[in-house]
Amino acid sequence: MIIDNTSYKLTKDNYKAVECEKTQIVIGNTNNRDMRHVIGWLHRYNGIYKKTAAFTIDKEGNVFKHFEPKYYTRYFNNLVLDKKTIVILIENEGWLLKNGENNEFITWVGYIYNQANPIEKKWRGYDHWVPYTEKQFESVTNLVKILCEEFDIPMTAIGHNTKVDNIADFSGVVYKSNLDRHFTDISPAWDFEGFKNKLELK
């Protein structure tokens, strides 16, 4: 698997260079397009911003490593959780609003969405979702397998995106939306059962 270590590399102002034992992988969304989330990380608070993730997978399935996953950030602002997790973000805008007047879909930041047909499912207050790509699904699966082997994390995943009590104690792969009912990533557009089956296939 090709992992790009240089294109969107973060500085030491964007993570804590302290090695930690990892027991969990958390998958979420960038909630933006064109890798703009990384540009935001590098410019917020004069570049000293630590709510970042170790990896991003773009819509073409390209994998970008932003820093060594043995380190940690303040992504959840919960020191115990931050130290034990490796965060992977999938490039995806998340939920969409439909403009009934012209049948256009609008992202949460106000961009007109004109790509693949949205997935329609009512969940957490929204009805339409940006699809994930097949290339993303394949890259997420491969990257997670690599990380599970490297960090001795159980190769097992939660099979849905709803909140799970005491999820911080789970060893394996979870979704950001498993942690809190206010998170909308990852969305119902993801193939939860397919990912779980592919990851746990012996």
C-alpha positions as CSV (number, residue, x, y, z in Angstrom):
1,M,0.0,0.0,0.0
2,I,1.3,3.4,-0.9
3,I,1.2,6.0,1.9
4,D,2.1,9.6,1.1
5,N,4.2,10.8,4.0
6,T,5.2,14.2,2.6
7,S,2.4,16.1,0.8
8,Y,0.4,17.0,3.9
9,K,3.0,16.6,6.6
10,L,2.2,18.5,9.8
11,T,4.7,20.2,12.1
12,K,5.4,19.4,15.7
13,D,3.1,22.3,16.6
14,N,0.2,20.1,15.4
15,Y,0.7,17.0,17.5
16,K,2.4,15.8,20.7
17,A,5.5,13.9,19.9
18,V,5.1,11.5,22.8
19,E,4.8,7.8,22.1
20,C,1.6,6.1,23.4
21,E,0.1,2.7,23.5
22,K,-2.7,2.5,21.0
23,T,-5.7,0.3,21.5
24,Q,-8.3,1.9,19.2
25,I,-8.7,3.3,15.7
26,V,-11.3,6.0,15.2
27,I,-12.7,6.7,11.7
28,G,-14.3,10.0,11.0
29,N,-14.9,12.6,8.2
30,T,-12.9,15.6,7.1
31,N,-16.3,17.4,6.7
32,N,-14.7,19.3,3.8
33,R,-13.3,18.8,0.3
34,D,-9.9,19.2,-1.5
35,M,-7.9,18.6,1.7
36,R,-8.9,22.0,3.0
37,H,-9.1,20.6,6.6
38,V,-5.3,20.2,6.6
39,I,-4.8,23.8,5.4
40,G,-7.0,24.9,8.3
41,W,-4.9,22.9,10.8
42,L,-1.7,24.6,9.6
43,H,-3.2,28.1,9.9
44,R,-5.4,28.1,13.0
45,Y,-4.0,29.8,16.1
46,N,-0.9,30.8,14.1
47,G,-0.2,27.2,13.2
48,I,-0.2,26.0,16.8
49,Y,-3.2,23.7,16.5
50,K,-3.4,20.2,17.8
51,K,-6.9,19.0,17.1
52,T,-5.6,16.9,14.2
53,A,-5.6,13.4,12.8
54,A,-2.8,11.0,11.8
55,F,-4.2,10.1,8.4
56,T,-6.6,11.3,5.7
57,I,-7.9,9.3,2.8
58,D,-9.1,11.5,-0.1
59,K,-11.9,10.7,-2.6
60,E,-9.5,8.9,-4.9
61,G,-8.4,6.6,-2.2
62,N,-5.0,8.2,-1.7
63,V,-3.6,7.8,1.8
64,F,-1.8,10.8,3.5
65,K,0.1,10.4,6.7
66,H,0.3,13.7,8.6
67,F,2.5,12.5,11.5
68,E,3.6,9.2,13.0
69,P,0.5,7.4,14.5
70,K,2.5,6.4,17.7
71,Y,2.1,10.0,18.7
72,Y,-1.1,11.8,19.8
73,T,-3.1,15.0,19.4
74,R,-6.0,16.7,21.2
75,Y,-8.5,15.6,18.7
76,F,-11.2,14.7,21.3
77,N,-9.9,17.0,24.0
78,N,-9.9,14.0,26.3
79,L,-6.4,13.0,27.3
80,V,-7.1,9.4,28.0
81,L,-9.0,8.9,24.7
82,D,-6.5,11.0,22.7
83,K,-3.5,9.0,23.8
84,K,-5.0,5.5,23.1
85,T,-6.5,6.3,19.6
86,I,-5.3,6.6,16.0
87,V,-7.6,8.9,14.0
88,I,-8.3,8.3,10.3
89,L,-10.3,10.9,8.4
90,I,-12.2,10.1,5.2
91,E,-12.5,13.1,2.8
92,N,-16.3,13.6,2.9
93,E,-18.5,16.6,3.3
94,G,-21.1,14.7,5.4
95,W,-24.7,15.8,5.5
96,L,-26.4,17.9,2.8
97,L,-29.4,20.2,2.7
98,K,-31.7,20.1,-0.2
99,N,-32.9,23.4,-1.8
100,G,-36.5,22.6,-2.8
101,E,-36.7,25.5,-5.2
102,N,-34.0,24.3,-7.6
103,N,-33.4,20.7,-6.4
104,E,-29.8,21.6,-5.5
105,F,-27.9,20.1,-2.6
106,I,-25.8,22.4,-0.3
107,T,-23.0,21.3,2.0
108,W,-22.8,22.6,5.6
109,V,-20.3,25.3,4.5
110,G,-22.6,26.5,1.8
111,Y,-21.0,24.9,-1.3
112,I,-23.2,23.5,-4.1
113,Y,-22.8,19.7,-4.1
114,N,-22.8,18.4,-7.7
115,Q,-21.0,15.1,-7.5
116,A,-22.3,11.5,-7.0
117,N,-26.0,11.1,-6.1
118,P,-26.5,11.7,-2.3
119,I,-27.6,8.8,-0.1
120,E,-31.0,9.4,1.4
121,K,-31.5,8.3,4.9
122,K,-32.9,10.2,7.9
123,W,-30.4,10.1,10.7
124,R,-29.4,12.5,13.5
125,G,-31.6,15.3,12.1
126,Y,-30.5,15.1,8.4
127,D,-31.8,13.4,5.4
128,H,-29.1,13.4,2.7
129,W,-25.5,12.3,2.8
130,V,-22.4,12.5,0.5
131,P,-21.4,9.0,-0.6
132,Y,-18.1,7.5,0.2
133,T,-16.1,6.1,-2.8
134,E,-15.2,2.5,-3.4
135,K,-11.5,3.5,-3.5
136,Q,-11.9,5.1,-0.1
137,F,-13.5,1.9,1.3
138,E,-10.6,-0.2,-0.1
139,S,-7.9,2.2,1.3
140,V,-9.5,2.5,4.7
141,T,-9.7,-1.3,4.9
142,N,-6.1,-1.8,3.9
143,L,-4.8,1.0,6.2
144,V,-6.7,-0.2,9.2
145,K,-5.3,-3.8,8.7
146,I,-1.8,-2.4,8.6
147,L,-2.2,-0.3,11.7
148,C,-3.9,-3.1,13.6
149,E,-0.9,-5.4,12.9
150,E,1.6,-2.7,13.7
151,F,0.1,-1.6,17.0
152,D,-1.4,-5.0,18.0
153,I,-4.9,-3.6,17.9
154,P,-7.6,-6.3,17.6
155,M,-8.9,-6.5,14.0
156,T,-12.5,-6.1,14.9
157,A,-14.9,-3.2,14.3
158,I,-18.2,-1.9,15.6
159,G,-20.8,-2.7,13.0
160,H,-22.9,0.5,13.1
161,N,-22.5,4.3,13.6
162,T,-24.8,4.9,16.7
163,K,-23.6,5.7,20.2
164,V,-22.1,2.9,22.2
165,D,-21.8,3.2,26.0
166,N,-18.2,3.0,27.4
167,I,-16.9,2.9,23.8
168,A,-13.5,4.3,25.1
169,D,-12.9,0.8,26.7
170,F,-13.4,-1.0,23.4
171,S,-10.2,-2.3,21.7
172,G,-10.5,-2.3,17.9
173,V,-12.0,0.0,15.3
174,V,-14.8,2.4,16.0
175,Y,-16.5,5.4,14.3
176,K,-16.5,8.9,15.7
177,S,-20.3,8.8,15.9
178,N,-20.0,5.8,18.3
179,L,-18.5,8.2,20.9
180,D,-21.3,10.8,21.0
181,R,-24.7,11.2,19.5
182,H,-23.9,14.7,18.3
183,F,-21.3,13.5,15.8
184,T,-22.6,12.8,12.3
185,D,-19.5,10.9,11.1
186,I,-19.2,8.6,9.7
187,S,-22.6,8.8,8.0
188,P,-25.2,6.2,6.9
189,A,-23.5,6.3,3.5
190,W,-20.8,3.9,4.8
191,D,-21.0,0.2,4.4
192,F,-20.6,-0.8,8.0
193,E,-21.4,-4.5,7.7
194,G,-19.2,-4.8,4.6
195,F,-16.3,-3.2,6.3
196,K,-16.6,-5.2,9.5
197,N,-16.8,-8.5,7.5
198,K,-13.8,-7.6,5.3
199,L,-11.7,-6.5,8.3
200,E,-12.5,-9.6,10.4
201,L,-12.2,-12.0,7.5
202,K,-9.7,-14.7,8.6
